[in-house]
Amino acid sequence: MNASSLSYEALAERLLATGIVTDPWLSGTPRFRVEPLLLSRERQARLYRAAEDVAAAYHELSLACAASPEVLESFFALTPFQRLMWQVSQPFWHGIARADVFFTRDEGLAVCELNSDTPTGEAEAVLLNPLVQPSWPGTVDPNGELGERLCQMVESLAGRLLVPVPERLSVGIIYPTEMPEDLALVRLYRAWFEERGWTVSLGSPFNLSAGADGRVCLFGEPCDVLLRHYKTDWWAERLPVWGDEEPAEDMAPLSGPFSVVMQACLEGRCVVVNPFGAVLTQNKRAMAFMWEHHERFSPRARATIRAFVPYTVRMETVPIEELAKDREGWVLKSDYGAEGDQVLVGRHTVQGDWNAALVHAVPGRWVAQRYFAAEETAGGEAVNHGVYVIAGEAAGLYARVQRGATDTQALSAPVLVVP
């Protein structure tokens, strides 16, 4: 088979046959690209090194905040429940993360985000590559060990924290059951865990209860490990980020389910992956902390921040007139906003909308990040290289290709490494 003989319809049919991905089209348009992104070993190594170094800088940030708890309110403006989540987990925040890394036009690298809370894309990253690789002989799939690495991390945490360590793990995958977007990831995780002989239960935080033996139960099934794919900011108070935004229908934190989980964790009867401490590292103001409190970091971390983290500050520290005048030089991000949601790229936003955003953004909830020019393909597209980091080490790649800023319209592309 040559590279051009695999049609999108054939790719979609093979993805559907996996039983993991069931939506190869989005509103009638393809979600994936047939042609793979071909990376040299040298470029792969640069991406991996940048992602690992940035993750290490985030760990230094977590240690610095654990040593100076006053910054939780004064700098990060965490709500009372968010502070509680951090305090019961500190300084632990990491299990699996995804660093979004771009090659820039000046041949440098920029890490615009480290998704340390509920990273996504694993299903697409793992399933796409084997389907197209036969057309590209001699290439290497960088994601061949992603599942094994994730399971090893879970086993390691369970072995260190559970008392006693069970012979066979029981895992509960916690996710927003009313939202279909990440069902492929949930199915993939379930398959990986069941292949290791683990018992797997699925549900949301509202399906958790305390078991008679001290373990957490999900739909009545006891769980040793909770794989948390329910965002920390959804466990906490749901407060608007826009001054003219209607309040959420249910603003109260999930204090009941959280108490059940934390009691079991304190007794060594439950392990949460990712830890609730990710509420701090997922906050975009963490990148502003790196720049505004540069002196708190080691020389190596300071070099990492300068090299890879775009200049970021709390939005309220920059005069609104400067942000309005230099619209094309800035990107606005809310503290827990996702790609395409509560992220405004100045040069892709009309002045009127930009000015309105500056006026209505709730103080204490936003950062301003310097725009960087991403390297583009011959077709004018930018490539977002999502580098998975597990237990501090790079473990795989997820590529999305799109003109402009990455959002839900980006095409997921296979990634193959050319030795």
PEHU-V956755 format. One record per backbone hydrogen bond with DSSP energy under -0.5 kcal/mol. NH is the residue of the N-H (numbers start at 1). CO is the residue of the C=O. Records with the same first field share a line. If there is no record, write none. Layout:
NH: CO  CO
This chain:
5: 2
7: 5
11: 7
12: 8
13: 9
14: 10
15: 11
16: 12
17: 13
18: 14  15
19: 16
20: 15
21: 15
22: 20
26: 29
29: 26
31: 24
33: 412
37: 414
38: 36
39: 37  416
41: 418
44: 40
45: 41
46: 42
47: 43
48: 44
49: 45
50: 46
51: 47
52: 48
53: 49
54: 50
55: 51
56: 52
57: 53
58: 54
59: 55
60: 56
61: 57
62: 58
63: 59
64: 60
65: 61
66: 62
67: 63
68: 64
71: 68
72: 69
73: 70
74: 70
75: 71
76: 71
78: 72
83: 79
84: 80
85: 81
86: 82
87: 83
88: 84
89: 85  86
90: 86
92: 89
97: 389
98: 115
99: 387
100: 98  113
101: 99  385
102: 110
104: 108
105: 373
107: 104
110: 102
111: 308
112: 100  110
113: 100
115: 98  113
116: 114
125: 121
126: 122
127: 123
128: 124
129: 125
130: 126
131: 127  128
132: 128  129
133: 129
134: 130
135: 132
136: 133
139: 136
140: 417
142: 140  415
144: 141
146: 143
149: 145
150: 146
151: 147
152: 148
153: 149
154: 150
155: 151
156: 152
157: 153
158: 154
159: 155
160: 156
161: 157
162: 158
163: 268
166: 164
171: 199
172: 225
173: 171  201
174: 172  227
175: 173  203
176: 229
177: 175
179: 176
183: 180
186: 182
187: 183
188: 184
189: 185
190: 186
191: 187
192: 188
193: 189
194: 190
195: 191
196: 192  193
197: 194
198: 193
199: 169
201: 171
203: 173
207: 204
208: 205
209: 217
211: 215
214: 211
216: 223
217: 209
218: 221
219: 207  217
221: 218
222: 220
223: 216
224: 170
225: 170
226: 271
227: 172  225
228: 226  273
229: 174  227
234: 231
235: 231  232
236: 232
238: 251
239: 237
243: 360
245: 242
248: 238
254: 235
255: 253
258: 254
259: 255
260: 256
261: 257
262: 258
263: 259
264: 260
265: 261
266: 262
267: 263
268: 265
269: 264
270: 264
271: 224
273: 226
277: 92
278: 275
279: 276
280: 277
281: 277
282: 278
283: 280
284: 335
286: 283
287: 284
288: 284
289: 285
290: 286
291: 287
292: 288
293: 289
294: 291
296: 293
297: 294
302: 298
303: 299
304: 300
305: 301
306: 302
307: 303
308: 304
309: 304  305
310: 308
313: 368
315: 366
317: 314
318: 315
322: 319
323: 319
324: 320
325: 321
326: 322
327: 324
329: 326
330: 327
331: 369
332: 344
333: 367
334: 342
335: 365
337: 334
341: 338
344: 332
345: 343
346: 330  344
348: 345
349: 346
354: 350
355: 351
356: 352
357: 353
358: 354
359: 355
360: 356
361: 357
362: 241
365: 362
367: 333
368: 313
369: 331
370: 311
371: 329
374: 372
375: 103
377: 381
380: 377
382: 402
383: 375
384: 382  400
385: 101  383
386: 384  398
387: 99  385
388: 386  396
389: 97
390: 388  393
391: 95
393: 390
395: 388
396: 388
398: 386
399: 413
400: 384
401: 411
402: 382
410: 407
411: 401
412: 31
413: 399
414: 33
416: 37
417: 140
418: 39
419: 138  417
